[in-house]
Amino acid sequence: MTVTQTGEATLIKSIDPTLLDSDRRVAADVDCFQCGYNLRTLPATGVCPECAGAVADSLRRPELYRASAVWLSGLLHGVRCLLFALLQLAITAAAAVVVRFAMPAVGLAGLAGLGAVMFTLVGVACLTAPERHRHGQLEREHWRQAARWSPPATCGLALVTVCIVGIFLPARVSLPVSVPFAATVFLGLVVSPFAVLRYLAILLRRTREAALARLAGHAAVALLTLGIMNFLHALLPLFTGIQALHQFRDLRLIVVGLTGLGYLVCGLLSTYVLLRSRHVFSQALAASESRRVRSD
Ligand SMILES: [Zn+2]
């Protein structure tokens, strides 16, 4: 094998094989990243007839960079909203600590909590918008649907729980209240954060940020673990009764402290992942927009 052949083999290996046919020609609608020319049918080792840029360079671009600018700007908007939601959650948590000492903090905690919910709903809706003209892998689609629908489902169930409490509390019937309550807590604390971060990790895998994608995956698992701990803790009064809880007051304080610390670490980790994702998505958007301008 000659030096050129070895070079060509290495070059072909670095390209996503689904983009090429058996003759190593471009078998998909891939735009030249420099001029926007459609490279379909051109040899992978050739150059663009319009701008003489290497075809392989366009094929090696991260897959996300080839997505539409409209969809990418949605991702960016979603990430920004989720960052706002995290900020408001931090304010809620801080205000909740101060609540014990000052009443005005109650209003602030409530307001920031409501803001966090609204920003999460809008952010997740933007981040999980379907990608037009692209039939994603099944795994990606499952996680997109889970991330998209678990937060609004949590809010819906929370409203149902509040209504049921209003109806049943005077009669002290615990079962009709506890089932929707448990479902709300499970969806809100266990399913939603895990699904959203898991889907973010899948999106990041379509860029060159493999380490960031792994970090998002780790953050998802950490939040899942904390969510399960918190869920079990929230359900404790339903099984043991309020009276019995007083006996385990010290143990529960330790659990609450540890979960609080865990959420602080996860919050910081998620903020870092979202800040980096914002940077990655804005780069992909800039690449997509400049390609559109060139091809016009
Ligand atoms: Zn070109």
Residues whose N, C-alpha, C, O or C-beta is under 5 A from the ligand:
A	BS01	ZN	C32 Q34 C35 G36 Y37 C48 E50 C51 A52 G53
